[in-house]
Amino acid sequence: MNNTTSEPNIAVVANLIGDNARAKMLTALLGGKALTATELALEADITSQTASTHLAKLVDGQLLHVRKQGRHKYFQLMNASIAQLLESLLNISASLAPEQVSTGPSDIRLKQARICYDHLAGELGVEVYDALKRQDFIIDNGSETLLTDLGKEFFSSIGFDFSQVKKSKRPICKSCLDWSERRNHLAGILGQWMLNDMFDKGWLERALDSRVINVSNAGLNRIKYHYNLS
């Protein structure tokens, strides 16, 4: 009797993520940047040869894709769905930690503001989300976030082009549970646009060696004014 089925097997993905070295490399890629095998080997504290073996498995398993530029290869998460899965696993891991253990990142800068694949996370990301909710620009339904008519007017007024929404399969708004704050921050097309807009305006600056986002006092004041943070 043939016991094979066409049903998805979560063990395949679980085995790929479950290795400690691979988990560290995947987490490093949550910043959205493309990294080389050497850079990822440093993140996982393993040799370049070992890293290459792990990366080949992640590429074959379609968790990562490779971009070639000249003689160099760069690795990135396959898509936003993989990033969302990893962020969910971070939340679960943090919730399972003993109560006496402090959850969230050990680096206080990661807790304050960081990149979650392509959108703003950490304390600042949650503050912006709460401000949008307070002003009725979005409706928070827990696992679902909806953009209101007021929200459309607001984002149009600050430069968001809604014509681009029709060209994308991604949701315009998506809630993402912040693993250090345990509350929602904004993902989706708008979440990505907001972060890029803050970078373009110079309000935020990305750290070169991590997911950390540096926030100057002047930049924070501009964000507070722009989004009416309390």
RODO-2510 file (C-alpha; in nm, 4 decimals, decimal comma):
residues 230
     n   res          X          Y          Z
     1     m     0,0000     0,0000     0,0000
     2     n     0,1368     0,3427    -0,0934
     3     n     0,1306     0,5786     0,2080
     4     t     0,2630     0,8833     0,0260
     5     t     0,0336     1,1838     0,0050
     6     s     0,0449     1,5221    -0,1586
     7     e    -0,0111     1,6981     0,1740
     8     p     0,2542     1,9504     0,2829
     9     n     0,5033     1,8183     0,5364
    10     i     0,5974     2,0758     0,8011
    11     a     0,8844     1,8538     0,9166
    12     v     1,0827     1,9511     0,6066
    13     v     1,0731     2,3225     0,6923
    14     a     1,1129     2,2531     1,0650
    15     n     1,4300     2,0515     1,0033
    16     l     1,5758     2,3298     0,7895
    17     i     1,5110     2,5972     1,0512
    18     g     1,5791     2,3746     1,3522
    19     d     1,9565     2,3627     1,3145
    20     n     2,1149     2,6254     1,5421
    21     a     2,3596     2,7589     1,2828
    22     r     2,0920     2,7838     1,0133
    23     a     1,8558     2,9519     1,2589
    24     k     2,1177     3,2191     1,3324
    25     m     2,1748     3,2838     0,9620
    26     l     1,8032     3,3085     0,8920
    27     t     1,7570     3,5502     1,1812
    28     a     2,0409     3,7658     1,0487
    29     l     1,8620     3,7831     0,7138
    30     l     1,5459     3,9131     0,8826
    31     g     1,6992     4,2570     0,8360
    32     g     1,6143     4,2338     0,4667
    33     k     1,9734     4,2862     0,3511
    34     a     2,1435     4,0449     0,1136
    35     l     2,4460     3,8913     0,2885
    36     t     2,7397     3,6862     0,1636
    37     a     2,8267     3,3375     0,2845
    38     t     3,1246     3,4843     0,4730
    39     e     2,9054     3,7371     0,6534
    40     l     2,6523     3,4687     0,7430
    41     a     2,9300     3,2375     0,8658
    42     l     3,0351     3,5130     1,1079
    43     e     2,6750     3,5536     1,2264
    44     a     2,6491     3,1813     1,2971
    45     d     3,0065     3,1521     1,4333
    46     i     3,0939     2,8700     1,1942
    47     t     3,3499     2,8164     0,9191
    48     s     3,2827     2,9379     0,5647
    49     q     3,2816     2,5789     0,4391
    50     t     3,0191     2,4748     0,6940
    51     a     2,8146     2,7841     0,6133
    52     s     2,8175     2,6981     0,2429
    53     t     2,6759     2,3535     0,3208
    54     h     2,3985     2,5006     0,5339
    55     l     2,3171     2,7703     0,2778
    56     a     2,2891     2,5129    -0,0005
    57     k     2,0257     2,3291     0,2056
    58     l     1,8332     2,6507     0,2707
    59     v     1,8380     2,7414    -0,0980
    60     d     1,7296     2,3902    -0,2012
    61     g     1,4517     2,4105     0,0572
    62     q     1,3369     2,7424    -0,0943
    63     l     1,3814     2,9400     0,2258
    64     l     1,6553     3,1485     0,0635
    65     h     1,7372     3,2665    -0,2842
    66     v     2,0732     3,3669    -0,4273
    67     r     2,1576     3,6865    -0,6113
    68     k     2,4772     3,6893    -0,8154
    69     q     2,6617     4,0120    -0,8834
    70     g     2,9943     3,9717    -1,0570
    71     r     3,1961     3,7111    -0,8714
    72     h     2,9926     3,7498    -0,5538
    73     k     2,6872     3,5646    -0,4283
    74     y     2,4384     3,7237    -0,1921
    75     f     2,1710     3,5412     0,0052
    76     q     1,8253     3,6733     0,0967
    77     l     1,5067     3,5333     0,2462
    78     m     1,2861     3,3951    -0,0287
    79     n     0,9905     3,6222     0,0481
    80     a     0,7915     3,8049     0,3159
    81     s     0,6111     3,4829     0,4137
    82     i     0,9399     3,3291     0,5285
    83     a     1,0180     3,6447     0,7261
    84     q     0,6747     3,6293     0,8906
    85     l     0,7312     3,2640     0,9852
    86     l     1,0655     3,3474     1,1467
    87     e     0,9189     3,6427     1,3379
    88     s     0,6389     3,4148     1,4623
    89     l     0,8947     3,1606     1,5806
    90     l     1,0800     3,4359     1,7668
    91     n     0,7538     3,5225     1,9418
    92     i     0,6914     3,1600     2,0358
    93     s     1,0493     3,1131     2,1570
    94     a     1,0248     3,4257     2,3715
    95     s     0,6909     3,3193     2,5205
    96     l     0,8302     2,9781     2,6168
    97     a     1,1274     3,1289     2,8004
    98     p     1,1269     3,0932     3,1824
    99     e     0,9619     3,3893     3,3548
   100     q     1,2835     3,4919     3,5273
   101     v     1,4587     3,5220     3,1919
   102     s     1,4264     3,8585     3,0203
   103     t     1,2628     3,8163     2,6803
   104     g     1,3344     4,0221     2,3737
   105     p     1,6744     4,1137     2,2309
   106     s     1,9764     4,1498     2,4576
   107     d     2,0858     4,4553     2,2566
   108     i     1,8752     4,7455     2,3842
   109     r     1,9058     4,9150     2,0438
   110     l     1,7268     4,6207     1,8801
   111     k     1,4456     4,6599     2,1303
   112     q     1,4093     5,0308     2,0556
   113     a     1,4013     5,0165     1,6737
   114     r     1,4947     4,7466     1,4241
   115     i     1,4124     4,6215     1,0781
   116     c     1,1673     4,3328     1,0517
   117     y     1,2390     4,2207     0,6932
   118     d     1,1181     4,5431     0,5259
   119     h     0,9265     4,7360     0,7928
   120     l     0,9809     4,9083     1,1276
   121     a     0,9737     4,7009     1,4460
   122     g     1,0575     4,7451     1,8122
   123     e     0,9278     5,0096     2,0524
   124     l     0,9150     5,2777     1,7840
   125     g     0,7287     5,0541     1,5378
   126     v     0,4663     4,9739     1,8006
   127     e     0,4324     5,3424     1,8943
   128     v     0,3674     5,4390     1,5324
   129     y     0,1118     5,1589     1,4976
   130     d    -0,0684     5,2715     1,8148
   131     a    -0,0757     5,6324     1,6878
   132     l    -0,2306     5,5265     1,3566
   133     k    -0,4887     5,3230     1,5462
   134     r    -0,5664     5,6052     1,7895
   135     q    -0,6367     5,8436     1,4999
   136     d    -0,8661     5,5883     1,3320
   137     f    -0,6325     5,5568     1,0327
   138     i    -0,6251     5,1802     1,0826
   139     i    -0,8503     4,9290     1,2559
   140     d    -0,6730     4,6643     1,4614
   141     n    -0,8561     4,3320     1,4582
   142     g    -0,5794     4,1408     1,6301
   143     s    -0,4325     3,9306     1,3516
   144     e    -0,5771     4,1583     1,0822
   145     t    -0,5286     4,5303     1,0227
   146     l    -0,7598     4,7349     0,8018
   147     l    -0,6972     5,0760     0,6470
   148     t    -0,9850     5,3222     0,6965
   149     d    -1,1000     5,5997     0,4641
   150     l    -0,9393     5,8483     0,7037
   151     g    -0,6202     5,6477     0,6743
   152     k    -0,6307     5,6619     0,2954
   153     e    -0,6689     6,0397     0,3097
   154     f    -0,3806     6,0706     0,5553
   155     f    -0,1353     5,8535     0,3635
   156     s    -0,2284     6,0190     0,0340
   157     s    -0,1556     6,3568     0,1923
   158     i     0,1955     6,2507     0,2967
   159     g     0,2925     6,1056    -0,0400
   160     f     0,1799     5,7443    -0,0632
   161     d     0,0730     5,6466    -0,4158
   162     f    -0,2235     5,4113    -0,3899
   163     s    -0,1992     5,3197    -0,7588
   164     q     0,0921     5,0924    -0,6683
   165     v    -0,1372     4,8776    -0,4524
   166     k    -0,3133     4,7393    -0,7602
   167     k     0,0192     4,6138    -0,8953
   168     s     0,1067     4,4086    -0,5889
   169     k    -0,0262     4,0865    -0,4416
   170     r     0,0814     4,1936    -0,0922
   171     p    -0,1819     4,3311     0,1461
   172     i    -0,1715     4,7073     0,1900
   173     c    -0,1855     4,6687     0,5691
   174     k    -0,0794     4,3706     0,7730
   175     s    -0,0327     4,3342     1,1462
   176     c     0,2925     4,1780     1,2616
   177     l     0,3286     4,0737     1,6247
   178     d     0,6432     4,2342     1,7607
   179     w     0,8472     3,9679     1,9391
   180     s     1,0062     4,2046     2,1908
   181     e     0,7006     4,4213     2,2614
   182     r     0,4351     4,1483     2,2192
   183     r     0,2091     4,3992     2,0429
   184     n     0,1438     4,4720     1,6777
   185     h     0,3497     4,6826     1,4437
   186     l     0,2605     4,7562     1,0814
   187     a     0,3761     4,5396     0,7914
   188     g     0,2466     4,5083     0,4335
   189     i     0,2884     4,7620     0,1555
   190     l     0,2262     5,0596     0,3851
   191     g     0,4667     4,9322     0,6489
   192     q     0,7406     4,8990     0,3898
   193     w     0,6660     5,2411     0,2413
   194     m     0,6688     5,4132     0,5812
   195     l     1,0108     5,2728     0,6709
   196     n     1,1597     5,3642     0,3319
   197     d     1,0105     5,7130     0,3602
   198     m     1,1696     5,7605     0,7032
   199     f     1,5053     5,6485     0,5630
   200     d     1,4719     5,8767     0,2595
   201     k     1,3917     6,1762     0,4806
   202     g     1,6925     6,1031     0,7013
   203     w     1,4824     6,0493     1,0139
   204     l     1,6213     5,6994     1,0578
   205     e     1,9562     5,5456     0,9734
   206     r     2,0284     5,1803     0,9327
   207     a     2,3192     5,0279     1,1243
   208     l     2,5715     4,8684     0,8926
   209     d     2,6265     4,5485     1,0904
   210     s     2,2871     4,4477     1,2279
   211     r     1,9088     4,4906     1,2148
   212     v     1,9394     4,7943     1,4403
   213     i     1,7882     5,1248     1,3258
   214     n     1,9585     5,4318     1,4674
   215     v     1,7221     5,7126     1,5672
   216     s     1,8537     6,0633     1,6288
   217     n     1,6676     6,3023     1,8579
   218     a     1,5853     6,5217     1,5584
   219     g     1,4598     6,2218     1,3608
   220     l     1,2468     6,1003     1,6495
   221     n     1,0931     6,4450     1,6883
   222     r     1,0048     6,4518     1,3167
   223     i     0,8422     6,1076     1,3375
   224     k     0,6462     6,2111     1,6468
   225     y     0,5189     6,5219     1,4705
   226     h     0,4512     6,3486     1,1373
   227     y     0,2518     6,0580     1,2854
   228     n     0,1215     6,2382     1,5949
   229     l     0,2853     6,0074     1,8469
   230     s     0,1780     6,0712     2,2044
***
